[in-house]
């Protein structure tokens, strides 16, 4: 595994990682994708979460190069009805990594 990404902005790094982990778990419960035969595919989706926990907006910021894999990540976000409300406004924008090797 490579190194982690850049640290969170300012003091709220701990809250961000806790909240991001909850969001990731909720969304990935809905994630299904075809078997790509051991290929390592990564798709990054950015989402904006409203103060009531609904997902305002989301889009792929880094494609895996396989449209059907990207679509599976988008569908997982789409099927997530509600998330816990962000603890503060600075946590309303998150990026999730969907990695084909996470779920074997």
C-alpha positions as CSV (number, residue, x, y, z in Angstrom):
1,X,0.0,0.0,0.0
2,X,1.0,3.5,-0.8
3,X,1.2,6.4,1.7
4,X,-2.0,8.1,2.9
5,X,-3.3,11.2,1.2
6,X,-2.6,14.7,2.5
7,X,-3.8,15.4,6.1
8,X,-7.2,17.1,6.7
9,X,-7.3,20.9,6.8
10,X,-6.8,22.7,10.1
11,X,-7.7,21.3,13.5
12,X,-10.7,19.1,12.7
13,X,-8.7,16.2,11.2
14,X,-9.9,13.6,13.7
15,X,-13.6,14.4,13.2
16,X,-13.1,14.3,9.5
17,X,-11.6,10.8,9.5
18,X,-14.3,9.5,11.8
19,X,-17.1,11.0,9.8
20,X,-15.6,10.0,6.5
21,X,-15.3,6.4,7.7
22,X,-19.0,6.3,8.7
23,X,-20.0,7.7,5.3
24,X,-17.8,5.3,3.4
25,X,-19.2,2.3,5.3
26,X,-22.8,3.3,4.7
27,X,-22.2,3.9,1.0
28,X,-20.2,0.7,0.4
29,X,-22.9,-1.4,1.9
30,X,-24.7,-0.7,-1.4
31,X,-21.7,-1.3,-3.7
32,X,-21.8,-4.2,-6.1
33,X,-19.5,-4.5,-9.1
34,X,-18.6,-7.1,-11.7
35,X,-15.5,-9.2,-11.3
36,X,-12.6,-7.7,-13.2
37,X,-10.4,-10.7,-12.8
38,X,-8.0,-9.3,-10.2
39,X,-7.5,-6.0,-12.0
40,X,-6.8,-3.2,-9.6
41,X,-9.2,-0.4,-10.4
42,X,-9.7,2.7,-8.4
43,X,-12.5,5.3,-8.9
44,X,-12.7,8.4,-6.7
45,X,-16.1,10.0,-6.2
46,X,-16.6,13.4,-4.6
47,X,-19.8,14.0,-2.8
48,X,-21.5,16.9,-1.1
49,X,-23.6,16.1,1.9
50,X,-26.4,18.4,3.0
51,X,-26.9,19.4,6.6
52,X,-29.8,16.9,6.9
53,X,-27.6,14.0,5.7
54,X,-29.0,13.8,2.2
55,X,-26.5,13.6,-0.7
56,X,-26.7,16.9,-2.6
57,X,-24.4,16.2,-5.4
58,X,-21.7,13.7,-6.5
59,X,-19.5,13.1,-9.4
60,X,-16.4,11.1,-10.4
61,X,-13.2,13.1,-9.9
62,X,-10.9,10.2,-10.9
63,X,-12.0,7.6,-13.3
64,X,-10.9,4.0,-13.1
65,X,-10.7,3.9,-16.9
66,X,-13.5,1.3,-16.9
67,X,-17.0,2.9,-17.3
68,X,-18.8,0.0,-15.8
69,X,-16.7,0.1,-12.6
70,X,-17.2,3.9,-12.3
71,X,-20.9,3.4,-12.8
72,X,-21.0,0.8,-10.0
73,X,-19.4,3.4,-7.6
74,X,-21.9,6.1,-8.7
75,X,-24.8,3.6,-8.2
76,X,-23.7,2.9,-4.7
77,X,-23.8,6.6,-3.8
78,X,-27.2,6.9,-5.6
79,X,-28.7,4.1,-3.6
80,X,-27.6,5.6,-0.3
81,X,-30.7,7.3,0.9
82,X,-29.5,9.0,4.0
83,X,-26.2,9.6,5.8
84,X,-25.6,10.9,9.3
85,X,-25.6,14.8,9.0
86,X,-22.0,16.2,8.8
87,X,-20.8,17.4,12.3
88,X,-19.9,20.7,10.7
89,X,-20.1,22.4,7.3
90,X,-16.4,21.9,6.6
91,X,-17.1,18.1,6.5
92,X,-19.9,18.3,3.9
93,X,-17.5,17.6,1.0
94,X,-15.9,14.2,0.9
95,X,-14.0,12.1,-1.5
96,X,-14.4,8.3,-1.5
97,X,-12.0,5.8,-3.0
98,X,-13.6,2.8,-4.6
99,X,-10.9,0.1,-5.0
100,X,-11.8,-3.1,-6.8
101,X,-9.4,-5.1,-4.5
102,X,-11.3,-4.1,-1.3
103,X,-14.1,-6.5,-1.8
104,X,-13.0,-9.9,-3.0
